[in-house]
Amino acid sequence: MFFPRSKTEEDLSRDVIAATAAITSLARGGRRQEALQLLLRLLRRGLRPNQFTFGTAINAAASESLADLGRQLHAQSIKIGLQSNVFVGSALVDFYGKLGGGDAAATAAFSAVASPNAFSYTSLIVSHLRQGRSPEARRLFEEMPERNPIAWNAMISGLAKLGQTEAALKLFREMIREGIKPSRSTFPSAMAAAGSSAALRLGQSLHTAAAKRLPDLDLDPFLGSSLISFYGKCGSPEDAARVFSELGSRTVVAWNAMIWGLAQNGRGRETLDLYWRMIGEGWEPNEVTVLGVLAGCGHGGLAEEGLRVFREEKGRVGGGHYACAADMLAREGRFGEALGLMEEGLGLGLGLGLGLGFWKAMGGGSLVRAVAEGNWRGGLDEGAYVMVSNAYAGGGEWGRAAEVREEMKARGVERGVGGCSWIEVEGCAEVFFNGDRACSRVREMCAVLGLCLRCF
C-alpha cells in the first residue's frame, strides 16, 4: 500500500487526511482500481470523505470508465453536501462529460457548483464539443471570467475534431491577438485545422512559430506527426518527408502519418517503399499502416502490390481493409475480383463499411444489386440516385426508373452542383464550383485561363 505501514485501514478510516493521501498516491501511481477499492473499504469502516477524497475518486472512476461507481460517488457527495464544492463539482462535470450520462448530466453538475473555476468551465466546454454542440461551447467559452490557455486549446481542438476548421483557425488567430502564447498542445490542433482547410501558408507560419517556441521540436513525435499529416493534406509530401527525416524520435504514428501523406498524394510506389522500410527498421505495422498502404496502392494503380500486402497482413485487416482493397481493384476495372473480395469479407461477418464511392466505381448495376441485397443500407446521394435510375432505364425498367426519381423528389434530394476545388491565394482559401460565377475572383481566374488557352 502507498501509506505508512504503521497506519492500518482502521486508522485511515478515522483520519480523512491520511486516507485521502493514500488514495491520491495510488491513483497518481496508475493504480486507480486499488485506490477506489480502498475508498470503498474505508467508507464501510465509517470514513467521512472530504472534497479532495471525492474529487480524486471521481476522477479515478472516470479514467477507469466506471460509470455506475461514479454515479454512486455523486449520490454520496450530495448526502454529505459536497456537490457544490468546486473541486467535487468540477470532477463530476468532467466525469459526466466523459462517460457518465451525457451532456445534460454534465450541465446539471456544473450548475450545482457554487463558484465554478476555469477547470469547471473547460470540462463543460469539452462535454459540449464531444456532443457536437459547438454553439453552446462557444457561448460558455465567452462567459468564462478568465480564459486560460487550457480553455483555448480545448475550444480549438474540439472545433477541429468537429470539422469546423475555419472556426478553429479563426479562434486560434483570436488567441494570438489577445496575447495568449500557444502551448505545445495548441500547435497540433491548429495544424490539423490548417491541414483540413488546405491553408498551406498558415500552416507554414505555425511550423515556424512552433520551431521558435519549442527548441526540441524534432524530439516531439506528437507534434512532428501533426506536421507530417498537415503537409500531406496540403499536397506537399516533400515537406512532410523533410519533417519525417528530421524527427529525432519516431513512433508508429509518425510512420503512419508519412505513409498516409504519400498515399493521399498518389505516391503509390513511395508509399510501398516506406512500408517496406518501416518493417526493415524493425517497426511493427498496425491496422492504420495497412489501410494507408492499400489506399496508396489504390491511388497509384498498384493493385497487385496492394493485394500482396493485404494477404500478408491478414491478421491485421478488418472490414475497412476489405472495402479499401475492393475499391483498389474496382479502380483498375477488376470488378469480378472486387466483388469476390467483398463477398469474402461479408462471409467472415465483417462490417465492410463500403461507401457509395465503391458502389459507384462498380457501376449502377452493382449499386442496384447492393441496395436490393442489403449490402448498402445507407442513404443515397444525388449522384447515386441518378446512377440507379439510369441503370434501371438502361435495362428497360422505366417504371422503376420513374420510382427512383419520385423518391428523390419525396426525400428532397436535388441534383447538386458537383465537387468543388480551392486554391490558396494570399493565405486565404478561395473555393469555387463548376460553372460558379459567385467566386470573388472569378474574373481573374477567367482572365488567366484565357491567357493559358491563347498561349498554349
C-alpha positions in Angstrom: 0.0 0.0 0.0 1.0 3.6 -0.6 0.6 4.6 3.1 2.8 4.1 6.2 3.0 0.6 7.5 2.1 1.9 10.9 -1.3 3.1 9.5 -3.9 0.3 9.3 -7.1 0.7 7.4 -8.8 1.1 10.7 -6.5 4.1 11.4 -7.2 5.6 8.0 -10.9 5.4 8.4 -10.6 7.8 11.3 -8.1 10.1 9.6 -9.5 11.6 6.4 -6.3 13.5 5.5 -4.2 10.3 5.7 -6.9 8.3 3.8 -7.1 10.9 1.1 -3.3 11.0 0.8 -3.2 7.2 0.4 -6.0 7.2 -2.2 -4.4 10.0 -4.1 -1.0 8.3 -4.1 -2.5 5.1 -5.5 -4.4 7.0 -8.2 -1.4 9.0 -9.3 0.7 5.8 -9.4 -1.7 4.4 -12.0 -3.3 2.1 -9.5 -6.7 3.7 -9.8 -8.7 0.4 -9.2 -6.9 -0.2 -6.0 -7.5 3.4 -4.9 -11.2 3.0 -5.5 -11.3 -0.3 -3.7 -9.5 1.2 -0.7 -12.0 4.1 -0.6 -15.0 1.7 -0.6 -13.4 -0.4 2.2 -12.8 2.8 4.2 -16.4 4.0 3.6 -17.6 0.8 5.1 -15.5 1.4 8.2 -17.1 4.8 8.6 -14.8 7.2 6.8 -16.3 10.6 6.1 -14.6 11.8 2.9 -13.8 15.4 2.2 -13.9 17.3 -1.1 -10.4 16.1 -2.1 -11.2 12.5 -1.4 -14.3 12.7 -3.6 -12.6 14.7 -6.3 -9.7 12.2 -6.6 -12.1 9.2 -6.5 -14.5 10.6 -9.2 -11.5 11.4 -11.5 -10.3 7.8 -11.0 -13.8 6.4 -11.8 -13.8 8.5 -15.0 -10.4 7.3 -16.0 -11.4 3.6 -15.5 -14.8 4.1 -17.2 -16.7 3.1 -14.1 -19.9 4.9 -14.7 -22.0 3.2 -12.0 -19.4 3.8 -9.3 -19.1 7.5 -10.4 -22.8 8.0 -10.0 -22.7 6.3 -6.6 -19.9 8.7 -5.6 -22.1 11.6 -6.9 -25.0 10.5 -4.7 -22.7 10.1 -1.7 -21.4 13.6 -2.2 -25.0 15.0 -2.3 -25.7 13.3 1.0 -22.7 14.9 2.6 -23.4 18.2 1.0 -20.3 18.5 -1.1 -21.7 18.5 -4.6 -21.5 22.3 -4.7 -17.8 22.3 -3.8 -15.7 23.4 -6.8 -13.3 20.5 -6.6 -16.0 17.9 -6.4 -18.3 19.6 -8.9 -15.6 20.1 -11.5 -14.7 16.4 -11.2 -18.3 15.5 -11.7 -18.6 17.7 -14.8 -15.5 16.0 -16.2 -16.9 12.6 -15.3 -20.3 13.0 -16.9 -18.7 14.7 -19.9 -16.5 11.7 -20.5 -18.9 8.8 -19.9 -21.4 9.1 -17.1 -24.6 10.4 -18.5 -24.1 12.8 -21.4 -24.2 16.5 -21.8 -27.3 17.1 -19.7 -25.8 15.5 -16.6 -22.6 17.4 -17.1 -24.5 20.7 -17.4 -26.5 19.9 -14.2 -23.3 19.1 -12.3 -21.9 22.4 -13.5 -25.0 24.3 -12.4 -24.7 22.9 -8.9 -21.2 24.3 -8.4 -21.3 27.4 -6.2 -18.2 29.1 -7.7 -17.1 27.3 -10.9 -13.4 27.8 -11.8 -11.6 27.5 -15.1 -11.4 23.7 -14.9 -15.2 23.6 -14.3 -15.9 25.7 -17.4 -13.3 23.9 -19.6 -14.8 20.5 -18.6 -18.3 21.5 -19.6 -16.9 23.1 -22.8 -15.3 19.8 -23.7 -18.5 17.9 -22.9 -20.5 20.2 -25.3 -17.9 19.7 -28.0 -18.0 15.9 -27.6 -21.7 16.1 -28.3 -21.3 18.4 -31.3 -22.8 21.3 -29.5 -20.3 23.9 -30.6 -22.6 27.0 -30.3 -23.2 26.1 -26.6 -19.5 25.5 -26.1 -18.6 28.9 -27.7 -21.2 30.7 -25.6 -19.8 29.2 -22.4 -16.3 30.0 -23.5 -17.3 33.6 -23.9 -18.9 33.6 -20.5 -15.7 32.5 -18.7 -14.4 35.1 -16.2 -10.9 34.2 -17.2 -9.9 32.1 -20.2 -6.6 30.3 -19.7 -4.6 28.5 -22.4 -6.2 25.2 -21.5 -9.6 26.5 -22.3 -8.4 28.0 -25.6 -6.8 24.7 -26.5 -10.0 22.8 -25.7 -12.0 25.0 -28.0 -9.6 24.9 -30.9 -9.1 21.2 -30.6 -12.8 20.5 -30.3 -13.8 22.6 -33.2 -11.1 21.0 -35.4 -12.3 17.5 -34.5 -15.9 18.5 -35.4 -14.6 19.5 -38.9 -15.2 23.2 -38.2 -11.8 24.1 -39.3 -12.4 27.7 -40.3 -13.9 28.4 -36.9 -10.9 26.7 -35.2 -8.4 28.7 -37.2 -10.3 31.9 -36.5 -10.2 31.2 -32.8 -6.5 30.5 -33.0 -5.9 33.9 -34.6 -8.1 35.5 -31.9 -6.0 33.7 -29.2 -2.8 35.2 -30.7 -4.4 38.7 -30.9 -5.3 38.5 -27.2 -1.7 37.8 -26.3 -2.1 34.2 -25.3 1.0 32.2 -26.1 0.3 28.9 -27.8 1.5 25.9 -25.8 2.9 22.6 -27.0 -0.6 21.2 -27.1 -2.0 24.1 -29.1 0.0 23.6 -32.2 -1.2 20.0 -33.2 -4.9 21.1 -33.1 -4.1 24.3 -35.1 -2.1 22.2 -37.6 -4.9 19.7 -38.0 -7.4 22.6 -38.7 -4.9 24.2 -41.2 -4.4 20.8 -43.0 -8.2 20.2 -43.3 -8.6 23.7 -44.8 -5.5 23.3 -47.1 -4.2 26.5 -45.6 -0.5 25.9 -46.6 0.8 29.3 -45.7 -0.9 29.5 -42.4 0.4 26.0 -41.5 3.9 27.0 -42.6 3.7 30.0 -40.3 2.6 27.7 -37.5 5.5 25.4 -38.2 7.9 28.4 -37.9 6.3 29.6 -34.7 6.5 26.1 -33.2 10.1 25.8 -34.1 10.9 29.1 -32.4 8.9 28.4 -29.3 9.9 24.7 -29.0 13.6 24.2 -29.4 13.1 20.4 -29.1 10.6 20.3 -31.8 12.4 17.4 -33.6 12.1 15.4 -30.4 8.3 15.8 -30.1 6.8 12.8 -32.0 3.2 14.0 -31.5 3.8 17.5 -32.9 6.0 16.0 -35.6 3.3 13.7 -36.7 0.9 16.6 -36.9 3.2 18.5 -39.1 3.7 15.5 -41.4 -0.1 15.0 -41.7 -0.6 18.7 -42.4 1.9 18.8 -45.2 0.5 15.6 -46.7 -3.0 17.0 -46.7 -1.8 20.3 -48.3 -0.3 18.4 -51.2 3.3 18.9 -50.1 4.7 15.4 -49.5 8.3 16.7 -49.9 7.9 18.9 -46.9 6.3 16.1 -45.0 9.3 13.9 -45.8 11.7 16.6 -44.6 9.9 16.8 -41.3 9.9 13.0 -41.1 13.6 12.7 -41.8 14.4 15.3 -39.1 12.4 13.6 -36.4 14.8 12.5 -33.7 12.2 10.3 -32.0 9.8 8.5 -34.3 6.7 6.5 -33.4 4.3 4.3 -35.3 2.0 7.3 -35.5 4.8 9.3 -37.3 5.4 6.4 -39.8 1.6 6.2 -40.4 1.3 9.9 -41.0 4.1 9.8 -43.6 2.6 6.7 -45.3 -0.8 8.4 -45.5 0.7 11.7 -46.7 2.3 9.8 -49.6 -0.9 7.8 -50.3 -3.1 10.9 -50.3 -0.9 12.5 -53.0 -1.0 9.5 -55.3 2.6 8.4 -54.5 1.8 4.7 -54.5 5.3 3.4 -55.2 6.8 5.6 -52.5 4.1 4.5 -50.0 5.1 0.9 -50.6 8.8 1.7 -50.3 8.2 3.4 -47.0 6.1 0.5 -45.7 8.9 -2.0 -46.5 11.5 0.4 -45.0 9.4 0.6 -41.8 9.4 -3.2 -41.5 13.1 -3.3 -42.3 13.9 -1.0 -39.5 12.1 -3.2 -37.0 8.8 -1.3 -36.7 5.5 -3.3 -36.3 2.8 -2.0 -38.7 -0.7 -1.7 -37.3 -4.2 -1.5 -38.9 -3.8 2.2 -39.8 -0.5 1.4 -41.6 -2.0 -1.3 -43.7 -5.0 0.8 -44.6 -2.7 3.6 -45.7 -0.7 1.3 -47.9 -3.8 -0.1 -49.5 -5.1 3.5 -50.2 -1.7 4.4 -51.7 -1.8 1.4 -54.0 -5.3 2.2 -55.0 -4.4 5.8 -55.9 -1.2 4.7 -57.6 -2.6 1.9 -59.7 -0.6 -0.8 -57.9 -3.3 -3.4 -57.2 -1.0 -6.4 -57.4 1.4 -5.0 -54.8 -1.5 -3.9 -52.7 -3.1 -7.4 -52.7 0.3 -8.8 -51.6 0.3 -6.5 -48.6 -3.3 -7.3 -47.9 -2.7 -11.1 -47.9 0.5 -10.8 -45.8 -1.2 -8.6 -43.2 -4.3 -10.8 -43.0 -4.0 -10.8 -39.2 -4.4 -7.0 -39.1 -7.2 -6.5 -41.6 -10.8 -5.8 -40.9 -13.9 -4.6 -42.7 -12.4 -1.3 -43.7 -9.3 -3.0 -45.3 -11.6 -5.4 -47.3 -13.5 -2.3 -48.6 -10.3 -0.5 -49.4 -8.9 -3.5 -51.2 -12.1 -4.0 -53.2 -12.1 -0.3 -54.1 -8.5 -0.6 -55.2 -9.4 -3.5 -57.6 -12.5 -1.7 -58.9 -10.4 1.3 -59.8 -8.4 -0.9 -62.2 -11.6 -2.4 -63.7 -11.2 -5.7 -61.9 -14.8 -5.8 -60.9 -15.2 -9.5 -60.6 -12.3 -9.8 -58.2 -13.6 -6.8 -56.2 -17.0 -8.4 -55.7 -15.3 -11.6 -54.8 -13.2 -9.9 -52.1 -16.3 -8.1 -50.9 -18.2 -11.4 -50.6 -15.2 -13.0 -48.7 -15.3 -10.2 -46.2 -19.1 -10.5 -45.8 -18.7 -14.2 -45.3 -16.4 -13.5 -42.4 -19.0 -11.4 -40.8 -17.1 -8.2 -41.2 -18.9 -4.8 -41.4 -17.2 -3.7 -44.6 -18.4 -0.1 -44.5 -18.4 0.0 -48.3 -19.3 3.6 -49.2 -21.1 4.9 -52.2 -17.8 5.7 -53.8 -17.1 1.9 -54.1 -20.5 1.1 -55.4 -20.3 4.0 -57.9 -17.0 2.6 -59.1 -18.6 -0.8 -59.6 -21.3 0.7 -61.7 -25.0 1.4 -61.5 -26.0 -2.3 -61.8 -23.9 -3.3 -58.8 -25.3 -0.4 -56.8 -28.8 -1.6 -57.6 -27.8 -5.1 -56.6 -26.2 -3.8 -53.3 -29.3 -2.0 -52.3 -31.6 -5.0 -53.2 -29.4 -7.5 -51.3 -29.0 -5.2 -48.3 -25.2 -4.8 -48.7 -25.7 -1.0 -48.8 -28.1 0.2 -46.2 -27.1 3.8 -46.1 -28.7 6.7 -47.8 -28.1 7.6 -51.4 -26.7 10.9 -52.5 -27.9 12.6 -55.7 -25.3 11.0 -57.8 -26.1 7.5 -56.6 -29.9 8.1 -57.2 -29.2 9.2 -60.8 -26.9 6.2 -61.3 -29.6 3.8 -60.0 -32.2 5.5 -62.2 -30.1 5.3 -65.3 -29.3 1.6 -64.6 -33.0 0.8 -64.5 -33.6 2.9 -67.6 -30.7 1.2 -69.4 -32.3 -2.2 -68.7 -35.7 -1.0 -70.0 -37.3 -0.9 -66.5 -38.8 2.5 -67.0 -41.3 2.1 -64.1 -38.6 1.5 -61.6 -36.5 4.4 -63.0 -39.5 6.7 -62.5 -39.9 5.4 -58.9 -36.4 6.3 -58.1 -36.9 9.8 -59.5 -40.1 10.1 -57.4 -38.2 9.0 -54.3 -35.6 11.7 -55.0 -38.4 14.3 -55.0 -40.0 12.9 -51.9 -36.7 13.0 -50.0 -35.9 16.4 -51.2 -32.7 15.2 -53.0 -31.8 17.5 -55.8 -29.1 17.4 -58.4 -26.1 19.1 -56.8 -23.5 21.4 -58.2 -20.9 18.7 -58.0 -17.5 18.8 -56.3 -15.5 21.9 -55.6 -11.9 23.0 -55.9 -10.0 25.5 -54.0 -6.7 27.3 -54.2 -4.9 29.3 -51.5 -4.4 33.0 -52.5 -2.5 35.3 -50.2 -3.2 33.0 -47.2 -6.9 32.7 -47.9 -8.6 29.6 -49.4 -10.7 30.5 -52.4 -13.4 27.9 -53.1 -15.2 27.6 -56.4 -17.5 25.1 -58.2 -18.1 24.0 -61.7 -19.8 26.9 -63.5 -19.5 29.1 -60.4 -19.9 32.8 -61.1 -20.2 33.8 -57.4 -16.5 33.3 -56.6 -15.0 36.7 -55.6 -12.1 36.2 -58.0 -13.9 34.7 -60.9 -12.8 37.4 -63.4 -9.1 37.0 -62.5 -9.4 33.2 -62.9 -11.1 33.5 -66.3 -8.5 36.0 -67.4 -5.7 33.7 -66.5 -7.5 30.7 -68.1 -8.0 32.7 -71.3 -4.3 33.6 -71.3 -3.3 30.0 -70.9 -5.6 29.0 -73.8 -4.2 31.6 -76.1 -0.6 30.8 -75.3 -0.9 27.0 -75.4 
